[in-house]
């Protein structure tokens, strides 16, 4: 099964690819908003916001792993763009976003585990992998998670959104052969 299907002579994403994309959008936006709120919240609210961020992060972890595995298994579809540099930029942005999402879902719990803290999932259960022997990586992993989540990933997502709007605004009838150029 391919992640692209033919519709009216044009290639488009399969239903599962579209669903994966939009669920990822919703989950990433929720995590980003919670992360931004926690970084700006007073101490009295920060703990609660972070507990929701961490709890939701448990489910985001599994979905992002599924999304990445599905995309790698299906392959990346041809990139869109009117010029070679636009297609090259789209190629890099897609892969960087996916790679950074995987990085985020691993660094989040990792910096908790390196302090012997668990991922408490809405008070239902806690996942704890005792990695306090790796406490020396706690700070770098936390910084990586925060910088990537608050700055790098949003910048790439903004670039992705601008590129999508540009593509849909300027697109013309493109043949499947042109998509593969």
C-alpha positions as CSV (number, residue, x, y, z in Angstrom):
1,X,0.0,0.0,0.0
2,X,1.4,3.4,-0.9
3,X,0.9,6.6,1.0
4,X,-0.1,8.2,-2.3
5,X,-3.1,7.3,-4.4
6,X,-4.3,8.4,-7.8
7,X,-7.4,10.6,-7.9
8,X,-8.6,12.2,-11.1
9,X,-5.2,11.9,-12.7
10,X,-3.4,13.5,-9.7
11,X,-1.6,11.9,-6.8
12,X,-2.8,12.6,-3.3
13,X,-2.2,11.2,0.1
14,X,-4.1,8.1,1.2
15,X,-6.8,8.4,3.9
16,X,-4.5,6.9,6.6
17,X,-1.7,9.4,5.7
18,X,-4.2,12.3,6.0
19,X,-5.6,11.1,9.3
20,X,-2.1,10.5,10.7
21,X,-1.1,14.0,9.6
22,X,-4.1,15.8,11.2
23,X,-4.0,13.8,14.4
24,X,-0.3,14.7,14.7
25,X,-1.1,18.3,14.1
26,X,-3.7,18.3,16.9
27,X,-1.4,16.4,19.4
28,X,1.7,18.6,18.6
29,X,-0.3,21.8,18.9
30,X,-1.7,20.6,22.3
31,X,1.8,19.7,23.5
32,X,3.3,23.0,22.2
33,X,0.5,25.1,23.8
34,X,0.9,23.3,27.1
35,X,4.7,23.7,27.0
36,X,4.4,27.4,26.2
37,X,1.8,27.9,29.0
38,X,4.0,26.0,31.5
39,X,7.0,28.2,30.6
40,X,5.0,31.4,31.2
41,X,2.9,30.2,34.1
42,X,3.4,31.2,37.7
43,X,4.8,28.4,39.9
44,X,1.4,27.6,41.3
45,X,0.0,26.7,37.9
46,X,3.2,25.4,36.2
47,X,3.0,22.0,38.0
48,X,-0.5,21.3,37.0
49,X,0.1,22.3,33.4
50,X,3.2,20.2,33.2
51,X,1.4,17.2,34.7
52,X,-1.1,17.5,31.8
53,X,1.7,17.9,29.3
54,X,3.5,14.8,30.6
55,X,0.3,12.8,30.8
56,X,-0.7,13.6,27.3
57,X,2.9,13.1,26.2
58,X,2.6,9.4,27.1
59,X,0.0,9.0,24.4
60,X,1.8,11.3,22.0
61,X,4.9,9.1,22.4
62,X,3.1,6.1,21.0
63,X,1.3,8.0,18.3
64,X,4.5,9.7,17.1
65,X,6.3,6.4,17.0
66,X,3.5,4.9,15.0
67,X,3.5,7.9,12.6
68,X,7.3,7.8,12.1
69,X,7.3,4.0,11.5
70,X,4.4,4.3,9.1
71,X,6.1,7.1,7.1
72,X,9.4,5.2,7.0
73,X,7.6,2.0,6.0
74,X,5.5,3.7,3.3
75,X,8.3,6.0,2.2
76,X,8.2,9.7,1.7
77,X,6.1,10.9,-1.2
78,X,7.5,13.2,-3.9
79,X,8.0,16.7,-2.5
80,X,6.0,19.6,-3.8
81,X,7.3,22.9,-5.1
82,X,7.7,24.9,-8.3
83,X,11.5,25.1,-8.2
84,X,14.2,22.7,-7.3
85,X,15.1,24.7,-4.2
86,X,11.5,24.6,-3.0
87,X,11.4,20.9,-3.4
88,X,14.7,20.5,-1.6
89,X,13.5,22.7,1.3
90,X,10.3,20.7,1.5
91,X,12.3,17.5,1.5
92,X,14.4,18.6,4.5
93,X,11.5,20.2,6.4
94,X,9.4,17.0,6.2
95,X,12.2,14.8,7.5
96,X,13.4,17.3,10.1
97,X,9.9,17.7,11.6
98,X,9.4,14.0,11.8
99,X,12.9,13.4,13.2
100,X,12.4,16.2,15.8
101,X,9.1,14.9,16.9
102,X,10.7,11.5,17.6
103,X,13.5,13.3,19.4
104,X,10.9,15.2,21.5
105,X,9.0,12.1,22.6
106,X,12.2,10.4,23.7
107,X,13.9,13.4,25.4
108,X,10.7,14.3,27.4
109,X,10.6,11.0,29.4
110,X,14.3,10.6,29.4
111,X,14.9,13.8,31.4
112,X,12.3,12.6,33.9
113,X,13.8,9.1,34.1
114,X,17.3,10.5,34.7
115,X,16.0,12.1,37.9
116,X,14.2,8.9,39.0
117,X,10.9,10.5,38.2
118,X,8.2,8.7,36.3
119,X,5.7,9.6,33.7
120,X,2.4,9.9,35.6
121,X,-0.4,9.4,33.2
122,X,-3.4,11.3,34.6
123,X,-3.0,9.6,37.9
124,X,-4.0,6.2,36.3
125,X,-0.5,4.7,36.3
126,X,3.1,5.8,36.3
127,X,5.8,4.6,33.9
128,X,9.3,4.7,35.5
129,X,12.5,3.5,33.9
130,X,15.2,4.0,36.6
131,X,18.0,5.8,34.8
132,X,19.3,7.9,37.7
133,X,22.8,6.5,36.9
134,X,22.6,8.7,33.8
135,X,21.9,11.8,35.8
136,X,24.8,13.6,34.1
137,X,22.7,13.8,30.9
138,X,19.6,15.2,32.7
139,X,20.4,18.9,32.1
140,X,21.5,18.5,28.4
141,X,18.5,16.4,27.6
142,X,16.1,18.8,29.3
143,X,17.7,21.8,27.4
144,X,17.5,19.9,24.1
145,X,13.8,19.1,24.8
146,X,12.9,22.6,25.7
147,X,14.9,24.4,23.0
148,X,13.6,22.0,20.3
149,X,10.1,22.1,21.5
150,X,9.8,25.9,22.1
151,X,11.9,27.2,19.3
152,X,13.2,24.8,16.6
153,X,10.1,22.7,16.0
154,X,7.7,25.7,15.9
155,X,10.0,27.5,13.4
156,X,10.0,24.4,11.2
157,X,6.3,23.9,11.5
158,X,5.8,27.6,10.6
159,X,8.0,27.0,7.5
160,X,5.9,23.9,6.7
161,X,2.6,25.9,7.0
162,X,3.9,28.8,4.9
163,X,5.1,26.3,2.3
164,X,1.7,24.5,2.2
165,X,-0.1,27.8,1.8
166,X,2.3,28.9,-0.9
167,X,1.9,25.6,-2.7
168,X,-1.9,25.6,-2.6
169,X,-2.1,29.3,-3.5
170,X,0.2,28.9,-6.5
171,X,-0.4,25.4,-7.7
172,X,-1.6,24.6,-11.1
173,X,-2.5,21.4,-12.7
174,X,0.4,19.2,-12.1
175,X,0.8,15.8,-13.6
176,X,2.0,12.8,-11.6
177,X,5.1,12.8,-13.8
178,X,5.9,16.4,-12.8
179,X,5.6,15.4,-9.1
180,X,8.5,13.0,-9.5
181,X,10.8,15.5,-11.2
